[in-house]
Amino acid sequence: MALLVLAIVTAAVISKEAYFVHGDIGTASFYNPPYIPTKCDGNREEQFPPGNLFVAVSEGLWDNAAACGRRYRLRCLSGPKRPCKHRTIDVKVVDFCPTPCPSTIMLSRDAFAAIAHQHGRKINIEYIQI
Protein backbone atom coordinates (compact mmCIF):
# COMPACT_ATOMS: atom_id res chain seq x y z
CA MET A 1 0.00 0.00 0.00
CA ALA A 2 2.81 2.40 0.86
CA LEU A 3 4.41 1.64 -2.50
CA LEU A 4 1.18 2.54 -4.30
CA VAL A 5 0.92 5.86 -2.44
CA LEU A 6 4.56 6.62 -3.25
CA ALA A 7 3.94 5.87 -6.93
CA ILE A 8 0.89 8.17 -7.03
CA VAL A 9 2.74 11.03 -5.32
CA THR A 10 5.73 10.61 -7.65
CA ALA A 11 3.47 10.62 -10.72
CA ALA A 12 1.70 13.76 -9.48
CA VAL A 13 4.99 15.61 -8.98
CA ILE A 14 6.34 14.55 -12.37
CA SER A 15 3.14 15.48 -14.21
CA LYS A 16 3.13 18.91 -12.59
CA GLU A 17 6.68 19.58 -13.78
CA ALA A 18 6.43 17.94 -17.20
CA TYR A 19 5.59 19.80 -20.38
CA PHE A 20 3.43 18.01 -22.87
CA VAL A 21 4.47 18.86 -26.40
CA HIS A 22 1.69 19.28 -28.94
CA GLY A 23 3.52 21.05 -31.76
CA ASP A 24 6.89 21.21 -33.46
CA ILE A 25 10.10 21.96 -31.62
CA GLY A 26 12.56 24.61 -32.78
CA THR A 27 14.68 27.53 -31.70
CA ALA A 28 13.92 31.23 -31.48
CA SER A 29 15.94 34.41 -31.27
CA PHE A 30 14.90 38.03 -31.57
CA TYR A 31 15.72 40.71 -34.07
CA ASN A 32 15.72 44.46 -33.75
CA PRO A 33 14.09 47.27 -35.73
CA PRO A 34 13.84 48.53 -38.35
CA TYR A 35 11.33 45.83 -39.22
CA ILE A 36 10.40 47.24 -42.64
CA PRO A 37 10.57 46.56 -45.47
CA THR A 38 9.46 42.93 -45.10
CA LYS A 39 9.36 40.15 -47.69
CA CYS A 40 5.59 39.78 -47.16
CA ASP A 41 4.11 43.27 -47.36
CA GLY A 42 7.01 45.61 -47.96
CA ASN A 43 6.61 48.96 -46.20
CA ARG A 44 2.98 48.62 -45.12
CA GLU A 45 2.73 49.41 -41.38
CA GLU A 46 -0.68 47.72 -41.12
CA GLN A 47 0.92 44.29 -41.66
CA PHE A 48 2.06 44.28 -38.03
CA PRO A 49 -0.41 42.83 -35.51
CA PRO A 50 -1.35 44.56 -32.25
CA GLY A 51 1.33 44.30 -29.59
CA ASN A 52 4.01 43.80 -32.25
CA LEU A 53 3.80 40.02 -31.84
CA PHE A 54 5.26 39.04 -35.19
CA VAL A 55 8.03 36.86 -36.59
CA ALA A 56 10.34 36.17 -39.49
CA VAL A 57 10.64 32.49 -40.37
CA SER A 58 13.52 30.43 -41.69
CA GLU A 59 13.62 28.51 -44.97
CA GLY A 60 11.94 25.42 -43.48
CA LEU A 61 8.76 27.36 -42.64
CA TRP A 62 8.88 29.98 -45.40
CA ASP A 63 7.30 27.73 -48.03
CA ASN A 64 8.10 30.03 -50.95
CA ALA A 65 6.30 32.97 -49.29
CA ALA A 66 3.15 30.95 -48.51
CA ALA A 67 4.01 31.53 -44.84
CA CYS A 68 3.11 35.23 -45.10
CA GLY A 69 0.22 35.94 -42.76
CA ARG A 70 0.30 32.53 -41.09
CA ARG A 71 -0.23 32.53 -37.37
CA TYR A 72 1.59 30.38 -34.86
CA ARG A 73 1.06 29.75 -31.18
CA LEU A 74 4.38 29.36 -29.44
CA ARG A 75 5.92 29.01 -26.02
CA CYS A 76 9.38 28.94 -24.57
CA LEU A 77 10.55 25.50 -23.43
CA SER A 78 14.10 26.14 -22.24
CA GLY A 79 17.29 28.11 -22.66
CA PRO A 80 20.33 29.36 -20.79
CA LYS A 81 19.68 30.69 -17.28
CA ARG A 82 16.01 29.57 -17.24
CA PRO A 83 14.64 32.33 -19.47
CA CYS A 84 11.08 31.09 -19.93
CA LYS A 85 7.97 32.90 -18.85
CA HIS A 86 5.33 30.21 -18.60
CA ARG A 87 2.83 31.48 -21.15
CA THR A 88 1.99 31.17 -24.82
CA ILE A 89 1.68 33.88 -27.44
CA ASP A 90 0.15 34.04 -30.90
CA VAL A 91 2.36 35.56 -33.57
CA LYS A 92 1.99 36.47 -37.25
CA VAL A 93 4.56 35.76 -39.97
CA VAL A 94 5.56 39.00 -41.70
CA ASP A 95 9.04 38.27 -43.02
CA PHE A 96 11.65 35.78 -44.18
CA CYS A 97 14.86 35.15 -42.25
CA PRO A 98 17.55 34.64 -44.90
CA THR A 99 19.99 31.75 -44.83
CA PRO A 100 21.90 31.28 -42.62
CA CYS A 101 19.09 32.11 -40.20
CA PRO A 102 20.26 31.70 -36.59
CA SER A 103 16.94 30.14 -35.48
CA THR A 104 13.81 28.43 -36.74
CA ILE A 105 11.81 31.55 -35.92
CA MET A 106 13.07 35.09 -35.37
CA LEU A 107 10.75 36.99 -33.04
CA SER A 108 10.25 40.73 -32.84
CA ARG A 109 11.80 42.09 -29.66
CA ASP A 110 8.29 42.48 -28.14
CA ALA A 111 7.32 38.89 -28.97
CA PHE A 112 10.54 37.54 -27.45
CA ALA A 113 10.02 39.62 -24.28
CA ALA A 114 6.49 38.24 -23.96
CA ILE A 115 7.69 34.63 -23.56
CA ALA A 116 11.26 34.90 -22.25
CA HIS A 117 13.47 37.02 -20.05
CA GLN A 118 16.33 38.71 -21.86
CA HIS A 119 19.01 36.45 -20.30
CA GLY A 120 20.01 34.99 -23.64
CA ARG A 121 19.45 35.48 -27.30
CA LYS A 122 18.39 31.94 -28.18
CA ILE A 123 15.68 29.76 -26.66
CA ASN A 124 14.04 26.44 -27.42
CA ILE A 125 10.39 26.72 -28.37
CA GLU A 126 7.32 24.71 -29.19
CA TYR A 127 5.16 26.09 -31.99
CA ILE A 128 2.01 25.09 -33.81
CA GLN A 129 0.19 26.74 -36.70
CA ILE A 130 -3.23 28.07 -35.68
Long-range contacts (C-beta under 8 A, 24 or more apart in sequence): 19-77, 19-126, 21-126, 22-126, 22-128, 23-73, 23-74, 23-126, 23-127, 23-128, 24-126, 24-127, 24-128, 25-77, 25-124, 25-125, 25-126, 26-103, 26-104, 26-105, 26-124, 26-125, 26-127, 27-102, 27-103, 27-104, 27-105, 27-122, 27-123, 27-124, 27-125, 28-74, 28-76, 28-103, 28-104, 28-105, 28-106, 28-107, 28-112, 28-122, 28-123, 28-124, 28-125, 29-102, 29-103, 29-106, 29-107, 29-112, 29-121, 29-122, 29-123, 30-106, 30-107, 30-108, 30-109, 30-111, 30-112, 30-113, 30-121, 31-56, 31-97, 31-106, 31-107, 31-108, 31-109, 32-109, 33-109, 35-94, 35-95, 35-108, 38-94, 38-95, 39-65, 39-68, 39-95, 39-96, 40-65, 40-68, 40-69, 40-93, 40-94, 40-95, 40-96, 41-68, 41-94, 47-94, 48-92, 48-94, 49-91, 49-92, 51-110, 51-114, 52-108, 52-109, 52-110, 52-111, 53-89, 53-90, 53-91, 53-92, 53-108, 53-110, 53-111, 53-114, 54-91, 54-92, 54-93, 54-94, 54-95, 54-107, 54-108, 54-111, 55-91, 55-92, 55-93, 55-94, 55-95, 55-105, 55-106, 55-107, 55-108, 55-111, 56-93, 56-94, 56-95, 56-96, 56-97, 56-101, 56-105, 56-106, 57-93, 57-95, 57-96, 57-97, 57-104, 57-105, 57-106, 58-97, 58-99, 58-101, 58-103, 58-104, 58-105, 58-106, 59-99, 59-101, 60-104, 61-93, 61-104, 61-105, 62-96, 65-96, 67-93, 67-96, 68-93, 68-94, 69-93, 70-129, 71-129, 71-130, 72-105, 72-127, 72-128, 72-129, 72-130, 73-127, 73-128, 73-130, 74-105, 74-115, 74-125, 74-126, 74-127, 74-128, 75-115, 75-125, 75-126, 76-115, 76-116, 76-123, 76-124, 76-125, 77-123, 77-124, 77-125, 77-126, 78-123, 78-124, 79-116, 79-119, 79-120, 79-122, 79-123, 79-124, 80-119, 80-120, 80-122, 81-117, 81-119, 81-120, 82-119, 83-116, 83-117, 83-118, 83-119, 83-120, 83-123, 84-115, 84-116, 84-117, 84-123, 85-114, 85-115, 85-116, 85-117, 87-114, 87-115, 88-115, 89-114, 89-115, 90-130
